[in-house]
Amino acid sequence: MFNKELSAATAKPFVLSILSKRESYGYDIIQQVKELSGGKVDWAEGALYPVLHRMEKAGLVESYWSESETGRRRKYYRLLPVGKEQLVTERAQWSLANTMLTALWGPRLAFRVR
């Protein structure tokens, strides 16, 4: 399970990456994160929507209402060109962090944290 600080730090690149694949709505984004983490990262809706609103205000994503296949109206989010550029920056930064941690810890952790 991610601690609060790590969850906050990774929210933006996770959401940008998910939306780079397809438009989505909040609950679906939460489920994708949960699935990708094997259930270890389980965001509450109250944690995700402020992130989406900040990203929308920054011009990274835009939202629109649409009817789902069940007839329910949902607010969908899509990545804008500035969001695509930001994703490139995020990838470079997280790749560097990964490289540094791998150099420090080795390709496999020398011990297991329980």
Number of C-alpha atoms within 10 A of each C-alpha: 10 13 8 8 8 10 16 13 10 13 17 19 18 17 24 23 18 18 20 16 10 10 16 19 18 17 15 13 20 18 15 18 19 15 13 10 13 10 12 12 18 17 17 10 12 8 13 18 13 11 15 22 15 13 18 18 11 12 14 21 23 18 17 10 11 13 11 11 7 6 8 8 11 16 14 17 21 21 25 17 12 12 22 17 11 16 21 13 13 18 13 12 13 13 12 12 12 12 14 12 12 13 10 10 12 11 10 8 10 8 7 6 5 3
